[in-house]
Amino acid sequence: MAPGAWTFIAAVVIGFVVAWGVLTRNRLTQYRKRADSAWQDIVSEIQRRWDLVPLLVETARRYASHESAVFDRVTRARDQSIDAKDPREQAEAQQRLQDALFALYTLSEGYPKLQASENFHALQASFSETEDRIQTARRAYNTVVRELNLAVYSFPRRMVASMFRFRPRDFYILPHEEEDVMPRMGY
């Protein structure tokens, strides 16, 4: 083969590798942006829940003022959730908040006037709707994170990912779900 042919073949191979690298980086960037957006959807719904907690506590306090330990537990759990930074911390904090809210709902069963309160029922309905929205946002986030993580871990995309410092993300999985979900996600 002529020396010019080798140069041409080398240029084509290098061009192919560069084009593949650019496309791979763009795909990883899309995954990262989708994961960021999906996380913001979760945070928006969690903030909505945070806004409902004081209203729920205040409504319950009107009917069961001497149950301050339960109200304090709910308030502390809310504050811990606000302070959580990453998906793992947030999942743990949300689990504590759910447990505290369950204690509040259980407490409400002993107070017929609280159970009859339209405001309390409306707040419970808002919480239920918010929980559904958080679950939907969580599923969307975990799907995108799975795609991102597979792209970051798989060869040969792993080379491009490490070169441009793409990192895997934590899933947003509640602590009690971890054993059930992780094997299905392939990790």
N, C-alpha and C positions, 0 to 999 in steps of 0.2 A: 504494500500500500504506500501511496505517496505521503510524504510528511504533511502536506496540507490536509489530507483526509483525516489523519490522526488529530490534528488541531481542530478540525471541524467536529469530529466525534466528541472530543474532550469538551468543546464549547457547548455542544448540545447536552451532554451529561451534566455539566456544571449548571447550565441554564435550567435544566429540569430540576436539579436538586435545589437551586435557589428559589424557583417558582413554587416547588413543593413546600419549602421552608416558610415562604411568605404566606401561602394559603393555610398552612398549619398554624402559624402564629395568629393569623386573622381568626381562624376557627376557635382557638383557645381564648382569644380576646372576647369573642362573642359569648362563649360559655361563661367567662368571668363576669361580663356585664349582665348576662341573664341571671347569674347567681346573685349578684349584688341587687338587682331589681327585685328578684323573688324574696330576698331577705328583707328588703324595705317593705314589701307587702306584709310580711309577718310582723315586723315592728309596728306598722300602722295599726294592725288589728290588736296587737298586744297593748299598744297605747290606748286604744279604745277601751280595752278591758281595765287598764289602770284607772281610766277616768270613771268607770262605773263602780269600782270598789268603794271609794269613799261614800258615794250615794247609797250603796247597799248597806254599808256599815251604819251610816247615820239613820237610815230607815229602820233597821233592826234595833238600833240602840233606843229608839223611841219606845219600843214595846218591851225590850228586855235589857234595861239599862244596867242591871247588876251582873250581866254576863261579860264583863270587861275583858276577861282573859281570852275569850274567843275573838272579840273585836281587835284586841292587841295583836293576836296571832295573825289575823288577816292583814292588818296594817303592816306588820313587820314583813310578811311574805310579799306584799305588794312592793314595799321599799327595796327588798332584796332583788326582786325582779327588775325594778327600774335600774339598779346598779349593775346588773349582769351585762357583760360585754359581748361575748361570742355565743354561737349557737349552743354549745355544750352547757355553759353557765346559765344561759337563758332557759334551756330545757329543764335543768335542775330547779331553777327558781320558779318556773311555771308549774312544775309538779308540786312544789311546796305551797304555792298559791292555790292550786286546785284542791289540795288536801285541806287547807285552811277554809276555803269556801265551802267544801263539803261539810266541815264541822259547823259552819254557820247555818247552812241549810238544814242540817240535822237538828241544831238548836231551835230553829224556827218552828219545827214540828211541835214543840212543847208550848208554843204561844199562839193560841187560836186567833187572837186579834192580829198578830203579825201575819199569820197565814191568810187572813181575810183582807189584808191590805192590798188595794189595787196597785199602789206604788211598788210594793215589794214584788208582786207578780209581774209587773211590767219590767222591773229591773232583772228579775230572773229570766224573763223571755229575752231581754237584750243580751244577757250573759250567754244564754244558750245560742242565740244567733251569732254572737261574737266567737264562741267556741267553734261553731261550724265553719266560720270564715277562717279562723286560725288553722283548722285542720286542712281546709282546702289549700291555703297558702303554704302550709307545711309540706303537703304532698308535692306541690309544684316546685318548691325550693329543693326538696330532696331529689326530685327527678333531675333537675338541672345540675345539682351537685354531683350526682352519680355520673352524668355525662362528662362533666368537667374532670372528675377524678379518674375516670376511665381513660380520658384523653391524656391526662398528665402522666398516668402510670404505664400506658401502653407504648410498646416499641413500634416504630421509631419516633413517634411524636414526643416521647419522653425526652429525647435529646433537645428538641426545640423548646419544650416546656422548661427544662432546666436552664437552658441558655438565656431565656427571657424571664426567668424567675417566676414561673407559674407554679403555684402550690395547690395541693389538694385542700378541700374545704371539709369542715366537720358537718355531718348531717345534723338536722334538728330532730332529734329523737328523744322522747321523754324517757327518763331512766327505767321505768318499769317495762318499756317496750324494747329496750336494747337487745336482749337475747333473742327476741322473736324476729326483729327486723334485720339486724346485721347479716345473718347468714343469707337472707334472700337478696341482699344488695351485693353479695359477692365479696365481702370484706371479712 
